[in-house]
Structures are given as structure tokens and as C-alpha cells.
Amino acid sequence: MNPPFNLRREALKFAALALCAKPFAALAQAPVSAPPAPPAPIRLALIESMSGPFANTGEAVFRNLLWAVERVNARGGVRLPGVPAGARPLQLDRYDSKGQNEEALSALRAALDDGARIVLQGNSSATAAALIDAIDKHNERDPSRRAIFLNYAAVDPALTNERCSFWHFRFDAHADMRMAALMDVIKDDAALKRVYLIGQDYSFGQAVLREARRQLGAQRPDVEIAGDELHPMGKVKDFAPYATKIIASGAQAVVTGNWGNDLTLLVKAAREAGFGGSFYTFYGNALGAPAAIGDAGIGRVVAVADWLPNVQTAQSEAFYRAFRARFPKPADDYVHMRLQLMVEALAQAIERAGSADALPVARALEQADVSMYGQRGRMRAADHQFQQQLVVGVMDRQGRPGVQFDVEGSGYGFRVVKTIAAERAELPTSCKMKRP
């Protein structure tokens, strides 16, 4: 053996191993770059009655909005510059107002603290008015956390007239526009001589009856108002006394803006009391009303809407079938085109603004012009009132001409009898908007 040679050989071997180990040591010490985090979602805060007497309306709205958000996210979300993945998804968060204004304001504070800058609400004009005031004050006090308010159903005309706000956008036709559409049908009913006006005792219900009186006087001065009554909102459990008064008045028709259980219970009580007249309604086409009325409503219950399932076009049918495929339960059959257009308008505005911040989005929303499934709507910048066509339908049994689809599995649907183009449905505004 040659010890010096062996020692040299071992030394060379260890030196070689050390050299090979250096790259691995360097790799171990080098920082590992994590994959990029997914883009933060754009949070939408839905503030609605998710409990209490109007919980069914809140849940129905949530389904509509969820479907709209899913559609935007399915195509990748909202495209924004500088976002690594190229787009940000929408996230729909729900907050329970319990049908109370104070609870809605508390929910608004929670939503803003959670990072939401887009607020959605509609069921109750009184709540909408409270939210508009609160958001106006919040935006002035804290410009770094401004929010915008998208309203899909609160239709007190004042909200886009004397109480208009730069931060508020309404996507439903207001009460005066809806009443004018109903009057297009009422004016042609030559046999109608006596009507009963009844509504919920708050800003919207009062506005409906006020406009009904005005328009009847202008278009049908020969029609006598046999009754004119307001009732507590969401508190009447038995409408039999009201039905008795309607029958005793000799009225041939009822005009009402009632919605939710206040409408369902009213028409059910009238049917059970034997009222054989017509109902001219804002919301008689859903949420249990057709089933409650039954055969007594055929040819007698009239409803006005931005869209009805039996609008007889291939695009409209595709839209309705797509919703029913997503929500197949008959009880979930409550779909409104305007809520879908609203979310599409929001996505369009965010992309046009290149930002999800409230101020640029609001400015872009003023120019919103959206179409889907053959339905088009545009935002009027002067007052932030969405302009779209309206339709009037009359209740009939499913399967009869013009009634391909029923409502909520009831066997009854609404045949479209009048279509009012957006240009005809449009009304002037008294809004004097303050802009930031």
C-alpha cells in the first residue's frame, strides 16, 4: 500500500464531492418564488330580507344575482389592466336586512368594512332611500372607500327625481312608468267603471296610488274610484276584511302595487271571498300569486314587467330555459331580465373604467348600454334611470295560445298583451344631480 497516494486520492474525492454539493447548497439557500396569488374578487354586497315575512323575495333575488355572477365568472371574470391573471371574479355576499331599515344600515356598515364597494338592494323603496342617504354621507366622509348603489326593484319615482344621487343607479322602471304601462291596458277596457285602489302604507305604495288617481283622471275620467286604501306593510295576516270592503264597494277591478306576501294574501282573500273582478298589478306574475288566485285569475289578473317568460322569441325562450336548467325547482321559478342586464352593465362599466373604484365605475355606468337574449337597456345619465321596454301580460292557463310557460309550476302563465317600447316608456325627470 502507498499511504501518501491513498491520502491524496481521498482528498481529491472529498474535494470533488464538495464542488458538486455547492449548486445544491445554493439552491437550498435561494428564495423559492411562490405561484402568483389569484386576483382578489370584486365584492358585491346584497342587502335584502333573508328572514321575516319577505324572506322569499330576498332569496328569489339572490338566485337571480347568483346566476348573473356565475355567468360573468364563467367567462373569466372582469378584465382589468395590471391584473396578473387578466381578470377579477365577482363575489356575491349576502347581508340580511330582516325587512328593517336600521338592520339594512347596519348591514351596509358591515359590508363596507368587509371591503364591498358595490351595494345591491331593491325590495323596499323606504330601505333604498335610507341606503342612498347613508352612502351619500359615507362617500363624502370617506372618499377612499366610496361605494355605489345598484337598485333593481325599489321603484318610488322620487329616487331618480327629487332624491336622485350620483351614487345610485336604478335598473327597474319606476312606479309612474309601470302605471303608465298598465293604463295602456286599462284605457281599452270599456266595461270598467269602478276600481278599488289598495297598497302598502309606505313611500312606494303611496306613490302607486297617487299616480293611479292621476292617470285615471287623465285617461279614464269616466271610471269611479270606489275605494282608496293603504294598509300596514308586511303586518297583515288576514286580508279578508279588505276583500269584504272591495266586494261591498262594487269595484270591478283592483289596482295595487303590493308585492311579496302582501300581494299573495290579498289576492287569495279576494278569491275566497268571491271577488270576480280584475287585478291590475305590478307584481302579480310571481311569488305565489298565480297559484293563490287559481282559475279565478284567468283573463283577470294583469301584470306589468320588464320581461315575461312568454315573450315569444327564440332568444327569450333560450334565456328562460337556461335559468330553469340552473334552478329546476318550481318554487325557484322567479327570473327577471333586468337583474341580468344590471350585472352585465356593471361588468361592462368596470372594464370600461379600467378600475373597480366607485368613482370611475359610476361614470362608466352612466353610459351603460347592454343587450342580452334580445333585450336591450341603457342608462340615462341625467337621473340614473335605466330605460328599457316594458310588457303587460294577462294570466291564463298554460298551454293556451301565447302561454308556453307557466309560473312556479302553478299551471298558469302570463300571455303578453302589450309591449311598450323603451322610447314610449320613458318619462321626464326632475333630478338635479350633484356630481363629484
C-alpha positions in Angstrom: 0.0 0.0 0.0 1.1 3.5 -0.6 -0.4 5.7 2.2 0.6 9.1 0.6 -1.1 8.2 -2.6 -4.3 6.9 -0.9 -4.4 10.1 1.2 -4.1 12.2 -2.0 -6.9 10.2 -3.7 -9.3 10.6 -0.7 -8.6 14.3 -0.6 -9.4 14.7 -4.2 -12.6 12.6 -3.8 -13.9 14.8 -1.0 -13.0 18.0 -2.9 -15.0 16.8 -5.9 -18.0 16.0 -3.6 -17.8 19.5 -2.1 -17.8 21.0 -5.6 -20.8 19.0 -6.6 -22.6 20.0 -3.4 -22.2 23.7 -3.9 -25.0 24.1 -6.5 -27.4 22.2 -4.3 -26.5 24.3 -1.2 -27.0 27.5 -3.3 -30.4 26.2 -4.4 -31.4 25.4 -0.8 -30.4 28.9 0.3 -32.1 30.7 -2.7 -35.6 32.1 -2.0 -38.4 29.9 -3.6 -40.8 32.1 -5.6 -44.4 31.2 -4.8 -47.0 31.0 -7.6 -48.9 34.3 -8.1 -51.9 34.7 -5.8 -55.2 34.7 -7.7 -56.7 38.2 -8.2 -58.9 39.4 -5.4 -62.6 39.2 -6.2 -64.8 42.3 -6.7 -67.2 42.1 -3.8 -70.9 42.7 -4.4 -73.0 43.2 -1.2 -76.6 42.1 -1.5 -78.7 43.7 1.3 -82.1 42.1 1.4 -84.7 40.5 3.7 -83.4 37.0 4.1 -85.6 36.3 7.1 -89.0 37.6 8.1 -92.2 38.0 6.1 -90.4 38.9 2.9 -87.6 36.3 3.0 -89.0 34.7 -0.1 -88.4 37.9 -2.1 -84.8 38.1 -0.9 -84.0 34.5 -1.7 -85.5 35.0 -5.2 -83.3 38.0 -5.9 -80.3 36.1 -4.6 -80.8 33.3 -7.1 -81.1 35.8 -10.0 -77.9 37.6 -9.0 -76.0 34.4 -8.3 -76.8 33.2 -11.8 -75.7 36.5 -13.3 -72.4 36.5 -11.3 -71.8 32.9 -12.3 -72.1 33.8 -16.0 -69.6 36.6 -15.7 -67.1 34.4 -13.8 -67.6 31.5 -16.3 -66.1 33.7 -19.0 -63.1 34.5 -16.8 -64.4 37.4 -14.7 -64.0 41.2 -15.3 -60.9 42.1 -17.3 -58.8 44.8 -15.8 -55.3 46.2 -16.7 -52.4 45.2 -14.5 -54.2 42.1 -13.1 -51.7 39.1 -13.5 -54.4 36.6 -14.4 -56.1 39.2 -16.7 -59.4 39.3 -14.9 -61.0 39.6 -11.5 -64.0 37.4 -10.5 -67.2 38.8 -9.0 -68.1 37.6 -5.5 -71.7 37.9 -4.2 -72.1 38.3 -0.5 -75.5 38.4 1.2 -76.5 40.5 4.2 -79.9 40.1 6.0 -81.8 43.4 6.5 -84.7 41.5 8.1 -87.0 43.8 6.4 -86.0 46.7 8.7 -84.2 50.0 7.7 -82.0 50.0 10.7 -80.9 46.5 10.0 -80.2 47.4 6.4 -78.0 50.3 7.6 -76.2 48.0 10.0 -75.7 45.6 7.1 -74.3 48.4 4.9 -71.7 49.3 7.5 -70.7 45.6 7.8 -70.4 45.3 4.0 -68.2 48.4 3.7 -66.0 47.1 6.5 -65.8 43.7 4.6 -64.4 45.5 1.6 -67.5 45.7 -0.6 -67.8 48.9 -2.8 -70.8 47.8 -4.8 -74.1 47.6 -2.9 -77.3 45.9 -4.3 -80.8 46.3 -2.9 -84.3 46.7 -4.3 -87.1 45.2 -2.2 -88.5 48.3 -0.4 -88.2 51.9 -1.6 -88.0 53.0 2.1 -84.9 50.9 2.6 -83.5 52.2 -0.7 -84.0 55.8 0.4 -82.2 55.1 3.7 -79.3 53.4 1.9 -78.9 56.3 -0.6 -78.7 58.8 2.2 -76.2 56.6 4.1 -74.0 56.0 1.0 -74.0 59.7 0.1 -72.8 60.6 3.5 -70.3 57.8 3.7 -68.8 58.7 0.3 -68.4 62.4 1.3 -66.9 61.5 4.6 -64.5 58.7 3.4 -63.6 59.2 -0.3 -61.0 56.4 -0.2 -63.8 53.9 0.5 -66.6 55.2 -1.8 -69.4 52.8 -2.8 -72.1 52.7 -5.5 -75.7 51.5 -5.1 -77.4 49.4 -7.8 -81.2 49.3 -7.3 -83.2 46.6 -9.2 -86.7 46.9 -7.7 -87.2 50.0 -5.4 -89.4 52.0 -7.7 -90.5 55.1 -5.8 -90.2 57.7 -8.5 -88.6 60.2 -6.1 -85.4 58.1 -6.0 -84.5 59.3 -9.5 -86.3 62.6 -9.3 -86.0 64.9 -6.3 -83.9 62.4 -4.3 -81.6 61.4 -7.1 -78.0 60.7 -6.3 -74.8 60.3 -8.4 -74.0 57.1 -6.5 -77.4 55.5 -7.1 -78.5 53.6 -10.3 -82.0 52.2 -10.8 -82.4 49.3 -13.2 -86.2 48.8 -12.8 -88.9 51.1 -14.3 -90.2 53.3 -11.6 -93.8 53.3 -10.4 -95.0 56.0 -12.7 -93.6 54.2 -15.7 -95.2 51.0 -14.7 -98.5 52.6 -14.0 -98.5 54.2 -17.5 -97.9 50.8 -19.0 -100.9 49.4 -17.1 -103.0 52.4 -18.2 -102.4 51.4 -21.8 -104.5 48.3 -21.0 -107.0 49.9 -18.6 -107.9 52.6 -21.1 -109.0 49.9 -23.6 -111.3 48.2 -21.0 -114.6 50.0 -21.9 -116.6 47.9 -19.5 -114.6 49.1 -16.5 -116.5 51.7 -14.5 -115.4 51.3 -10.8 -111.9 50.5 -9.4 -110.6 49.9 -5.9 -107.1 51.2 -5.1 -105.2 49.5 -2.3 -101.5 49.5 -1.4 -98.8 49.2 1.2 -98.5 52.2 3.5 -95.0 53.4 2.8 -93.4 55.6 0.1 -93.8 53.2 -2.8 -97.3 52.1 -2.0 -98.4 55.7 -1.6 -96.7 56.7 -4.9 -98.6 53.9 -6.7 -102.0 55.1 -5.5 -101.2 58.7 -6.1 -100.2 58.0 -9.7 -103.2 55.7 -10.2 -105.5 58.5 -9.2 -103.7 61.0 -11.5 -103.6 58.7 -14.6 -107.1 57.5 -14.2 -108.3 61.1 -14.1 -106.3 61.9 -17.2 -107.1 58.8 -19.3 -110.3 57.4 -17.8 -112.2 60.2 -16.1 -115.4 58.1 -16.5 -114.0 55.4 -14.1 -115.1 55.9 -10.5 -112.6 55.2 -7.7 -114.7 53.1 -5.4 -112.1 52.7 -2.6 -108.7 54.1 -1.9 -106.8 52.4 1.0 -103.4 51.9 2.5 -102.6 49.0 4.9 -99.5 48.3 7.1 -96.7 46.7 5.1 -95.8 43.1 6.0 -98.0 43.0 9.1 -101.5 42.0 7.8 -102.0 38.2 8.2 -105.7 38.2 7.2 -106.9 40.3 4.2 -110.5 39.0 4.5 -111.7 42.4 5.9 -110.1 44.2 2.9 -111.6 41.7 0.5 -115.1 42.3 2.0 -114.7 46.0 1.5 -113.6 45.6 -2.1 -116.7 43.5 -2.9 -119.0 45.8 -1.0 -117.7 48.8 -3.0 -119.0 47.3 -6.2 -115.5 47.6 -7.8 -114.9 45.7 -11.0 -111.1 45.8 -10.6 -108.4 46.4 -8.1 -105.2 48.4 -8.8 -102.3 47.6 -6.5 -98.6 47.8 -6.2 -98.5 45.2 -3.5 -95.6 42.7 -3.6 -94.5 39.6 -1.7 -96.8 38.1 0.8 -98.9 41.3 0.9 -99.9 40.6 -2.7 -100.4 36.8 -2.3 -102.5 37.1 0.8 -104.6 39.9 -0.7 -105.5 38.0 -3.9 -106.1 34.8 -2.0 -108.5 36.5 0.3 -110.3 38.2 -2.6 -110.7 34.9 -4.4 -112.0 33.1 -1.3 -114.5 35.9 -0.7 -115.8 35.6 -4.2 -114.4 38.7 -5.8 -114.9 38.2 -9.6 -113.2 41.3 -10.8 -109.7 42.0 -12.3 -106.4 42.8 -10.6 -104.1 45.3 -12.2 -100.8 44.6 -10.5 -97.1 45.5 -10.6 -96.1 42.0 -9.3 -99.0 39.6 -9.8 -97.0 37.3 -12.0 -94.9 35.5 -9.4 -94.1 34.6 -5.7 -97.2 32.5 -5.2 -99.8 35.0 -6.5 -100.9 32.9 -9.6 -101.3 29.7 -7.6 -103.3 31.6 -4.9 -105.7 33.1 -7.5 -106.2 29.9 -9.5 -108.8 29.8 -12.3 -110.4 33.0 -11.0 -107.4 34.9 -12.4 -107.7 33.7 -15.9 -108.2 36.8 -18.1 -108.5 38.9 -14.9 -105.0 39.3 -13.4 -102.8 41.7 -15.3 -99.1 42.3 -14.5 -96.5 44.7 -15.9 -92.8 43.8 -16.1 -89.7 44.5 -18.0 -89.9 41.0 -19.4 -92.1 37.9 -19.2 -91.3 34.3 -19.9 -93.9 34.1 -22.7 -92.3 36.9 -24.7 -92.4 34.8 -27.9 -89.0 35.0 -29.4 -86.3 32.3 -29.7 -83.8 34.3 -27.7 -86.3 34.9 -24.8 -87.1 31.2 -24.7 -83.4 30.3 -24.6 -82.9 32.7 -21.7 -85.8 31.3 -19.7 -84.8 27.7 -20.3 -81.3 28.4 -19.2 -82.5 29.8 -15.9 -84.8 26.9 -15.3 -81.9 24.5 -16.1 -79.9 26.2 -13.4 -82.8 26.4 -10.9 -85.1 23.5 -11.8 -87.3 23.5 -8.7 -90.8 25.1 -9.5 -90.6 27.1 -6.3 -87.4 28.8 -7.6 -89.1 30.0 -10.8 -88.6 33.7 -10.4 -86.4 35.3 -13.0 -86.1 38.9 -14.1 -84.2 40.0 -17.2 -83.3 43.4 -15.6 -81.2 41.8 -12.9 -79.1 40.0 -15.5 -78.8 43.3 -17.5 -77.7 45.1 -14.3 -74.8 42.7 -13.6 -73.8 42.8 -17.3 -73.9 46.6 -17.2 -71.7 46.6 -14.0 -69.1 44.3 -15.7 -69.1 46.5 -18.8 -68.6 49.6 -16.7 -65.7 48.2 -14.6 -63.9 47.1 -17.8 -64.6 50.4 -19.5 -63.3 52.3 -16.4 -60.3 50.0 -16.1 -60.9 50.1 -12.4 -63.2 48.7 -9.7 -63.1 52.0 -7.8 -66.5 53.6 -7.2 -66.0 56.9 -9.0 -64.7 55.7 -12.4 -67.2 52.9 -12.3 -70.1 55.3 -11.6 -69.0 57.5 -14.5 -68.8 54.5 -16.8 -72.2 53.2 -15.6 -73.8 56.5 -16.8 -73.0 55.4 -20.3 -74.2 51.7 -19.9 -75.9 50.2 -22.9 -76.3 46.5 -22.7 -78.1 43.7 -24.6 -78.7 40.1 -24.0 -81.1 37.5 -25.3 -82.7 40.1 -27.5 -83.4 42.6 -24.6 -81.7 45.9 -24.5 -81.4 48.6 -21.9 -79.5 51.9 -21.5 -78.8 54.1 -18.5 -80.0 57.7 -18.7 -77.1 59.8 -17.3 -79.4 62.7 -16.2 -81.0 60.7 -13.4 -79.5 57.2 -13.5 -82.9 55.7 -14.5 -82.5 52.6 -16.7 -84.5 52.8 -19.9 -85.9 49.6 -21.4 -89.1 48.2 -22.9 -92.0 47.1 -20.7 -94.5 44.4 -21.3 -98.0 43.8 -19.9 -99.4 40.3 -19.5 -102.7 38.7 -18.6 -103.0 35.4 -16.6 -104.1 32.3 -18.5 -103.8 28.6 -18.3 -100.6 27.1 -19.5 -100.9 25.6 -23.0 -103.3 28.1 -24.3 -102.2 30.4 -27.2 -99.3 32.6 -26.1 -98.8 30.7 -22.8 -96.0 28.2 -23.4 -94.6 28.6 -19.8 -96.4 28.6 -16.5 -95.2 30.3 -13.3 -93.8 28.3 -10.4 -95.4 25.1 -11.5 -98.8 26.6 -10.9 -100.2 25.7 -14.3 -100.8 29.4 -15.0 -98.7 31.8 -17.0 -99.0 35.3 -18.5 -99.8 36.0 -22.1 -98.2 39.2 -23.4 -100.9 41.6 -24.5 -99.0 44.8 -24.7 -95.4 45.8 -25.4 -94.2 49.3 -24.7 -91.0 50.3 -26.4 -88.3 52.0 -24.3 -88.9 55.3 -26.1 -92.6 55.3 -25.1 -92.0 54.0 -21.6 -89.5 56.9 -20.9 -90.8 59.7 -18.7 -89.2 63.1 -17.9 -87.2 63.6 -14.7 -86.9 66.5 -12.2 -83.5 65.3 -11.0 -80.9 68.0 -10.3 -77.9 65.7 -9.7 -74.8 66.9 -7.7 -71.7 65.3 -9.2 -68.3 64.8 -7.5 
